[in-house]
Amino acid sequence: MKFKEFFKEALQELDNLVIIRTEDVLRPGSTTKVSNHLLNKLKILGMIQNLFRFKSRKRNVAITEALKVETLLGNEILSYNVGCWRVSIIEAKPMEFMYLIKPLISEDLFTLVETKLDDIIALMKKGNNLADILTAVLKIPRGMISEALFALRSTVGYKQLEVFLQDPYVTDIAINGAGVVWVKHSYLERYPNIDFIPTNVYLKTMEEVIELQQIIATKCGTYISVSNPIVDTQLPPRDGGHRVHLVHYIISTVRRPETVIRKRMSVPPSIAQMAEQGVLPESVAKLLKVVIYSRGSLIIAGPPGSGKTTLLRSILYSFVPLGWKVAIIEDTGEIDPLPGSSWTRYTTFELGNVKVDLFDLAKAALRASATKLIVVGEVRGVEAKVLVQAMLTGLGGLCTWHGGSAQEVIVRFSSPPIGLAPSQIGMFNFVALMGYGEKPRRQLKQIVEFIYDHEHDKILTNIVWDRQQDGMSISFEELVQRVKRWNELKLKSEVPVEKLIKSL
């Protein structure tokens, strides 16, 4: 049996018991009724006291108390603190990992905050100092203020998910009905076959899952219900602005409501940093800079989670001047206009019969006096036509696209519901194909140029750079020699190319 299946089965059996005291189970002559199968599991798990004792119905965090986590389920390969939690990554078996948390503050403090929550909120509404409120209401010394603040944030925040939202190394959070919460961890990206790993945070009932969905939806300024069963939104900026996907249990065949949070970095790495990390060669980064200053167009394609939006944000934040009039349109806001910039951003909106989609936003962006660049966070349909129209007026264009190859981009752009003509597809200069590798995990795979063949009315492709064939040391001069439309870019560039490529 795989570790994750073993862990889930053990938790399910433990749910049916009250509190198992290992010394009672193992004591000769004990009358405690536990199956031999479960007894073997308890022995394997370390014969620890109060195994997975759920102390709080609201949090239901399975906490190991007697032994260090490395003796519980395997070898501890990484540990660090997140707020008042101790996080450990455990390798239970070769290539089978688990994310364990252990509170560094007492459960009594969590309980105290919960019982006094109404008093705390009432005093906060009066404008009193929060530290003074916690000291007076909880009757704790000033030295415990930071712990009390953390307990308060967990209680009024995102409940069981708070530690994952605060952990900078967690990139994705997934809940599929009652049971274990799963996460993606950036440390494990070095292992290509590892995706989500289980945690010891456990939602026991469907009611808890539904309540958590309602909390998240409310904080995002929306709702989830039978009339609105699929919600795609984002957390408030103060909570990270992460992308949220909620699915109501009514449309799940196994009645397992789904909650997925895709975290984003508040500030993406610069293009120079991405070049240093091996995401793309420095020469390719310089080519992309020329594309931006020439008001060219770029499609960033790749599978989900391959770093498309990260690359797009890095290009914008590294190359686009603050004074340029840039219009950004997105389904879910991920590309924040830089502070002090003249950029503007529109996001889709739906409430009852009122619906503003990407096509509407693309038309609005053209009326927003955008003079330099239009950015579409993710092209999926007819908004691509408006993007092309914008490029015909002289604007540069940037967008992301779910696709695995340049040929796939062409086929889908030319097919319904988009239905672009070959001459319109030829408005795009390049496709940057993102993908997965060993190091770094997310990396640029290819740069492909689009060339419109007037005689045969079709799109030709020209591979300008390929990671496998060309490696990372290709020079900018060699790239330029491969670009068929280089003179077009050079002629349109607002800054001399020689000046642009001096640095990133």
C-alpha positions in Angstrom: 0.0 0.0 0.0 1.3 3.4 -0.9 2.1 5.8 2.0 -0.6 8.3 1.1 -3.2 5.5 1.0 -1.9 4.1 4.3 -2.1 7.5 5.9 -5.6 8.3 4.8 -6.9 4.8 5.9 -5.2 5.2 9.3 -6.9 8.6 9.8 -10.3 7.2 8.8 -10.0 4.4 11.3 -8.8 6.8 14.0 -11.8 9.0 13.4 -14.1 6.3 14.7 -12.3 6.1 18.0 -12.4 8.7 20.8 -8.9 9.3 21.9 -6.4 6.4 21.7 -3.8 6.3 24.4 -1.1 4.1 23.1 0.1 2.9 26.5 -3.5 1.6 27.1 -3.6 -0.2 23.8 -0.3 -1.9 24.2 -0.5 -2.7 28.0 -0.9 -6.5 28.6 -4.4 -7.3 29.6 -5.8 -4.1 28.3 -9.5 -4.1 27.6 -9.3 -1.4 24.9 -10.9 -2.8 21.8 -8.7 -2.1 18.8 -8.3 -4.3 15.7 -4.9 -6.0 15.1 -4.7 -4.3 11.8 -5.0 -0.9 13.5 -2.7 -1.9 16.2 0.0 -2.7 13.7 -0.5 0.7 12.2 0.0 2.3 15.6 3.2 0.4 16.1 4.4 1.5 12.7 3.6 5.1 13.4 5.9 5.1 16.4 3.7 4.0 19.3 3.3 7.6 20.3 1.0 9.0 22.9 -2.1 10.9 21.8 -1.7 9.9 18.1 -3.3 12.4 15.8 -5.4 13.8 18.7 -7.8 16.4 17.4 -7.9 19.0 20.1 -10.0 21.6 18.3 -13.0 20.9 16.2 -12.4 24.1 14.3 -8.9 23.4 13.2 -8.6 19.6 13.4 -4.9 19.7 13.0 -3.4 16.2 13.6 -0.5 16.9 16.0 2.2 14.6 17.1 3.3 15.3 20.6 5.6 12.7 22.2 8.3 12.2 19.7 10.1 14.3 17.1 8.5 14.2 13.7 11.4 12.3 12.1 10.7 9.3 14.3 7.0 9.4 13.4 6.8 8.7 9.7 10.3 8.8 8.2 13.3 11.0 7.7 13.0 14.7 8.1 14.6 16.3 5.1 13.7 20.0 5.8 12.3 22.0 8.7 11.6 25.6 9.4 9.3 27.9 11.2 6.2 29.7 9.8 4.8 32.1 12.3 4.1 30.0 15.4 4.2 26.7 13.5 7.1 24.3 13.0 7.0 22.8 9.5 8.8 19.6 8.5 9.0 17.8 5.2 9.2 14.1 5.8 10.3 11.4 3.4 8.4 8.3 4.6 9.6 6.1 1.8 11.9 6.8 -1.2 10.1 9.5 -3.2 7.1 9.6 -0.9 6.9 12.8 1.1 4.6 14.5 3.7 4.2 18.0 5.0 3.9 18.1 8.8 3.1 21.0 11.0 3.4 21.4 14.8 2.2 24.4 16.8 4.9 26.3 18.7 2.2 27.8 21.0 -0.2 26.1 23.3 -3.6 24.9 22.2 -5.0 26.7 25.3 -4.1 30.1 23.7 -6.0 29.2 20.6 -9.0 28.2 22.7 -8.8 31.4 24.8 -8.8 33.6 21.7 -11.8 31.7 20.3 -13.8 32.2 23.5 -12.9 35.9 23.8 -13.2 36.7 20.1 -16.4 38.7 20.4 -14.9 40.9 23.1 -11.7 41.4 21.1 -13.7 42.4 18.0 -15.9 44.8 19.9 -12.9 46.7 21.3 -11.2 46.7 17.9 -14.2 48.5 16.4 -13.8 51.2 19.0 -10.3 51.9 17.7 -8.3 50.6 20.7 -4.8 49.4 20.3 -4.8 45.7 19.4 -1.8 44.8 21.7 -3.6 46.5 24.6 -6.8 44.7 23.8 -5.1 41.3 23.7 -3.3 42.0 27.0 -6.4 43.1 28.8 -9.0 40.6 27.4 -6.8 37.5 27.4 -4.9 38.5 30.6 -1.6 37.6 29.1 1.8 39.3 29.5 3.1 41.6 26.8 5.7 39.0 25.9 3.0 36.8 24.5 1.5 39.4 22.1 3.0 37.9 19.0 1.7 34.4 19.8 -1.7 35.9 20.5 -1.7 37.8 17.3 -1.0 34.6 15.4 -3.7 32.7 17.2 -6.1 35.6 16.4 -5.2 35.7 12.7 -5.7 31.9 12.4 -9.1 32.1 14.1 -10.5 35.0 12.0 -8.5 34.3 8.9 -8.5 31.2 6.7 -8.7 28.6 9.5 -6.9 25.4 8.6 -5.2 27.0 5.6 -3.5 29.9 7.4 -0.2 28.2 7.8 -0.1 27.2 4.1 -0.9 30.8 3.0 1.9 32.1 5.2 4.5 29.5 4.1 6.5 31.1 1.3 7.5 27.6 0.0 4.0 26.3 -0.5 2.9 27.1 -4.1 -0.5 25.4 -4.3 -3.1 24.2 -1.9 -5.8 21.6 -2.7 -8.8 20.2 -0.8 -11.1 17.5 -2.3 -13.9 17.0 0.1 -13.4 15.9 3.7 -10.0 14.5 4.4 -6.3 15.5 4.1 -5.3 18.9 2.8 -2.7 18.6 0.0 0.0 21.0 -1.0 2.8 21.6 -3.6 6.1 22.6 -2.1 8.8 24.4 -4.0 11.6 22.4 -2.3 10.3 19.2 -3.9 10.3 20.7 -7.4 13.7 19.1 -7.8 11.9 15.8 -8.1 10.0 15.8 -11.5 7.6 13.0 -10.4 6.4 14.7 -7.2 3.3 16.9 -7.5 1.0 17.3 -4.5 1.9 15.8 -1.1 -0.4 15.1 1.9 -0.2 17.2 5.1 -1.3 16.4 8.6 -4.1 19.0 8.4 -7.3 17.2 8.2 -10.9 18.3 7.6 -13.2 15.8 9.2 -16.6 16.6 7.9 -18.3 17.9 4.8 -19.7 20.8 6.9 -16.2 22.0 7.7 -15.2 21.9 4.0 -18.3 23.9 3.0 -17.8 26.4 5.8 -14.2 27.0 4.7 -15.4 27.5 1.1 -17.9 30.1 2.3 -15.2 31.9 4.3 -12.9 32.1 1.3 -15.6 33.2 -1.0 -16.8 35.9 1.4 -13.3 37.3 1.8 -12.9 37.4 -2.0 -16.1 39.4 -2.2 -18.2 36.7 -3.9 -20.3 33.7 -3.0 -20.6 30.0 -3.8 -24.0 28.3 -3.9 -26.2 26.1 -6.0 -26.9 29.1 -8.3 -23.2 29.9 -8.5 -21.4 26.5 -8.2 -18.1 27.3 -9.8 -16.1 30.3 -8.6 -12.8 31.6 -10.0 -11.5 34.5 -8.1 -8.6 35.7 -6.1 -7.8 36.5 -2.4 -7.7 40.2 -1.4 -4.3 41.9 -2.1 -3.6 42.1 1.7 -3.9 38.3 1.8 -1.6 37.7 -1.2 -4.0 38.1 -4.1 -3.6 34.3 -4.8 -5.8 32.6 -7.4 -8.8 30.7 -6.0 -10.9 28.0 -7.6 -14.0 26.7 -5.8 -16.4 24.0 -6.9 -19.7 23.4 -5.1 -20.4 19.8 -4.0 -23.7 19.9 -6.0 -21.9 19.4 -9.3 -19.3 16.8 -8.0 -20.3 13.3 -8.9 -18.8 12.1 -5.6 -20.1 15.1 -3.7 -16.6 16.3 -2.8 -16.4 20.1 -3.0 -13.1 21.2 -4.4 -11.0 24.1 -3.2 -7.7 25.0 -5.0 -5.5 28.0 -4.2 -2.6 28.8 -6.5 -0.2 31.1 -4.8 1.7 33.7 -6.6 4.9 35.6 -5.7 4.2 39.1 -4.7 7.1 40.2 -6.8 8.3 37.9 -9.5 12.0 37.4 -10.2 13.5 39.9 -12.7 14.5 38.7 -16.1 18.1 39.0 -15.0 17.4 36.7 -12.1 15.6 34.2 -14.3 18.6 34.1 -16.6 20.8 33.5 -13.6 18.5 30.6 -12.5 18.7 29.0 -15.9 15.1 29.6 -16.9 16.2 31.2 -20.2 19.5 32.3 -21.7 20.6 35.9 -21.3 20.6 36.3 -25.1 17.0 35.3 -25.4 16.1 37.7 -22.6 17.7 40.5 -24.6 15.7 39.4 -27.7 12.5 39.7 -25.7 13.6 43.2 -24.6 13.9 44.2 -28.2 10.4 42.8 -28.9 8.9 45.0 -26.2 10.6 48.2 -27.3 9.7 47.4 -30.9 6.0 47.1 -29.9 6.2 43.5 -31.2 4.0 40.7 -30.0 4.7 37.6 -27.9 2.6 34.5 -27.0 3.8 32.7 -23.9 2.5 29.1 -24.2 2.9 26.1 -22.1 1.0 23.6 -19.8 -0.7 24.7 -16.5 1.8 25.7 -13.8 4.8 25.9 -16.2 5.6 29.5 -15.3 3.8 31.4 -18.1 2.4 34.2 -16.0 5.6 34.5 -14.0 7.6 35.0 -17.2 5.0 37.5 -18.5 5.1 39.5 -15.2 8.9 39.4 -15.2 9.0 40.8 -18.8 6.6 43.6 -17.9 8.3 44.6 -14.6 11.8 44.4 -16.1 11.4 46.0 -19.5 8.3 48.2 -19.6 8.8 51.8 -18.5 6.4 53.2 -15.9 5.3 56.0 -18.2 4.1 53.7 -20.9 0.3 53.5 -21.2 -0.3 49.8 -20.8 -3.7 48.1 -20.6 -3.8 44.7 -18.8 -6.9 42.5 -19.1 -7.4 39.3 -17.1 -9.9 36.7 -16.0 -8.4 36.7 -12.5 -6.1 39.6 -11.5 -2.5 38.4 -11.2 -0.5 41.1 -13.0 -0.6 44.1 -10.7 0.3 47.5 -12.3 3.5 48.7 -10.7 3.1 51.5 -8.1 3.5 54.9 -9.7 2.9 53.6 -13.2 0.3 54.7 -15.8 -0.7 51.1 -16.4 -4.3 50.1 -16.0 -5.9 46.7 -15.3 -9.4 45.3 -16.0 -10.7 42.0 -14.7 -13.8 40.0 -15.7 -17.0 40.4 -13.6 -20.2 38.5 -13.2 -23.1 39.1 -10.9 -26.6 37.7 -11.8 -27.4 38.7 -15.4 -24.5 41.2 -15.6 -21.4 39.6 -17.2 -18.3 41.4 -18.4 -16.0 38.9 -20.2 -12.5 39.2 -21.7 -13.9 40.2 -25.0 -15.7 43.2 -23.4 -12.5 44.1 -21.5 -10.4 43.9 -24.6 -12.7 46.4 -26.4 -12.6 48.6 -23.3 -8.8 48.5 -23.3 -8.7 49.9 -26.8 -10.7 52.9 -25.6 -8.5 53.4 -22.6 -5.9 55.5 -24.6 -3.4 52.6 -24.4 -0.6 53.8 -26.7 2.1 51.2 -26.2 1.1 47.8 -25.1 -2.0 45.6 -24.5 -1.6 42.5 -22.2 -4.1 39.6 -22.0 -3.5 37.4 -19.0 -4.8 34.3 -20.7 -6.3 34.1 -24.2 -9.0 31.5 -24.6 -11.5 32.8 -27.1 -12.6 35.7 -29.3 -10.7 38.2 -27.2 -7.8 37.2 -29.4 -9.4 39.0 -32.3 -9.5 42.2 -30.3 -5.9 41.7 -29.4 -5.0 41.4 -33.1 -7.0 44.5 -33.9 -5.0 46.3 -31.2 -1.8 45.2 -32.8 -3.0 46.4 -36.2 -3.2 49.9 -34.7 0.4 49.8 -33.7 0.2 48.5 -30.1 2.5 45.7 -28.9 0.8 42.6 -27.6 1.6 40.1 -24.8 -0.5 37.1 -23.8 -0.4 33.6 -22.3 -1.9 30.5 -23.8 -2.4 26.9 -22.7 -0.6 24.9 -25.4 2.3 22.5 -25.9 3.8 23.6 -29.2 3.8 26.4 -31.7 1.9 24.3 -34.2 -0.8 23.7 -31.6 -1.1 27.5 -31.1 -1.6 28.0 -34.8 -4.3 25.3 -35.1 -6.3 26.5 -32.1 -6.0 30.2 -33.1 -7.3 29.4 -36.6 -10.1 27.1 -35.3 -13.5 28.1 -33.7 -14.3 29.9 -31.4 -11.3 32.1 -32.3 -11.0 31.6 -36.0 -8.2 34.0 -36.8 -7.0 34.1 -40.5 -3.4 33.2 -41.2 -2.6 36.8 -41.9 -3.9 37.8 -38.4 -1.9 35.0 -36.7 1.1 36.4 -38.5 0.8 39.6 -36.5 2.4 37.8 -33.6 6.2 37.8 -33.8 7.1 34.9 -31.5 5.9 32.1 -29.3 7.8 31.4 -26.1 7.2 27.8 -25.1 7.4 27.1 -21.3 7.8 23.6 -19.9 9.2 21.4 -17.1 12.7 20.2 -16.5 14.9 19.0 -13.7 16.8 22.2 -12.9 15.1 24.6 -12.8 11.7 22.9 -12.7 10.0 25.6 -14.8 12.0 26.6 -17.9 11.8 28.1 -21.3 12.0 25.4 -23.9 11.8 27.1 -27.3 11.4 30.5 -29.1 9.5 30.1 -32.3 9.0 32.8 -34.9 5.8 33.2 -36.9 6.2 34.1 -40.6 3.2 34.8 -42.8 3.5 33.2 -46.3 1.5 35.7 -48.5 1.7 33.4 -51.6 0.2 30.4 -49.9 -1.8 32.2 -47.2 -0.4 30.1 -44.3 1.9 30.5 -41.3 5.4 29.2 -41.4 7.4 28.6 -38.2 11.0 29.3 -37.6 12.7 27.9 -34.5 15.0 30.7 -33.3 16.2 28.9 -30.1 15.7 25.4 -28.7 17.0 24.5 -25.2 17.9 20.9 -26.2 19.6 21.8 -29.4 21.2 25.1 -28.6 21.8 25.0 -24.9 22.2 28.1 -22.7 25.3 29.8 -24.1 24.0 30.9 -27.5 25.0 34.5 -28.3 22.7 37.3 -29.1 24.3 37.8 -32.5 23.6 34.2 -33.4 20.0 34.6 -32.4 19.7 37.7 -34.6 21.0 35.8 -37.6 18.2 33.3 -37.2 15.3 35.8 -36.8 13.7 36.2 -40.3 11.8 39.4 -39.3 14.7 41.1 -37.5 14.8 44.1 -39.8 11.1 44.7 -39.0 11.8 44.7 -35.2 14.9 46.8 -35.5 13.1 49.4 -37.6 10.3 49.7 -35.2 12.4 49.9 -32.0 12.1 53.2 -30.2 15.6 52.8 -28.7 18.7 51.8 -30.6 19.1 48.0 -30.3 22.8 48.4 -29.5 21.8 50.4 -26.4 19.0 48.0 -25.4 21.2 44.9 -25.3 23.9 46.5 -23.2 22.2 45.1 -20.0 19.0 43.5 -18.8 
